[in-house]
Amino acid sequence: MNNEGRTCVVTLDGKGKFVVLAKFPDPDLDNDGIAAALQVAIGAEIDIEVLSVKPWTAGNALVAERFGSERAFLAGDSAHLFTPTGGFGMNTGIDDAANLAWKLAGVHDGWAADTILQTYETERRPIGIRNTKTCRALASDVATIVIPDGLEDDTDAGAAARAALGEYLAGFGDEFASLGIRLGARYDGSPLIVADGSEPPAGTPIDYIPTSCPGGRAPHAWLENGDSILDRFGKWFTLLKLGRTDVDTGSLEAATMAQGVPLSVLKIEEPQARALYECDLVLVRPDGHIAWRGDVLPDDVAGLALQVIGRH
């Protein structure tokens, strides 16, 4: 990065092939000019062979107006377009697939109604908007960096300019530490989520605060045998019985069985897991998000079983 251009060089194979994202003052450089500009950016007169050049408009952040219609659904880059800043695109796309897959499976296997597929857009589109906005903001911050004159001068002023710019760039770590975006997606207000009146902790794009408040991701906890609690969840719905609770959950198990909903019951006695989840009973969806929690079962367990699969 200097007054002659900005480049990002990424190795592709570890053997000398690279992809370079570059912005030079002259947008019409030929291959020889590009090679020379890259030598300046790298600071060494190495041999460079330009294999291909493609123009790219950075900063795009687009989200589809609809995520599905009839039998067609969008996920990943077809549903939301990211600038690479932050690396949110793949994370968001994987979460799309996890959300949609179990609902499609439920409809296919007959225990969920077709209407559950409408909740894919209800739950995921707001996340796409949140993530692309954050990504665009990070990209805008990078684009507005001011490069001081004399940055590469071998003088006291040049050294001071480099130190000041380095200190400023050190504040851009958010781009690489955005756990709030990667893990903090919530489906508050979804018809599949049974709210309990609690408010989730106020996270940020950077800060992910684990919580069992319904709608968010079931938090990780290490168990005494070294397992993560997440690795003990069943393939479909999982009912966690935490701590030393002796609540009889047979009525909920029977209600889900009556609807054909696949449910596994997982008993976790470790006190640290109970403290993290804050309740004795927690119902986790196949995509790892919490659908319901409580210390006792609701009076209408059939209604609970129906709501979490979109039949309520």
SULZI-V330447 format. One line per field, one symbol per residue. psi: psi as a letter, one per 30 degrees, with the letter a starting at -180 (. if undefined). Layout:
psi->???
//
This chain:
psi->kafflkljkkkefgggklkkjkjlejfgkaeeeeeeeeeeeegkilkkjjelkklkjlfkjkkkekflkcgkkklbfffkkkkfkfhfeeeeeeeeeeeeefeeeeeefffklffffffeeeefeeeeeeeeeeeeeeeeeefgkkjlkgegkileeeeeeeeeeeeeffggfefghifeeefgkkhkfkffkjkgflklkjllfekkjklgkkflkklkkklfgflkfeffllebkkjkjlbhkgkjgeeeeeeeeefgkkkkkjkjfkeeeeeefglekkjklfgglkelllflkleieeeeeeefggg.
//
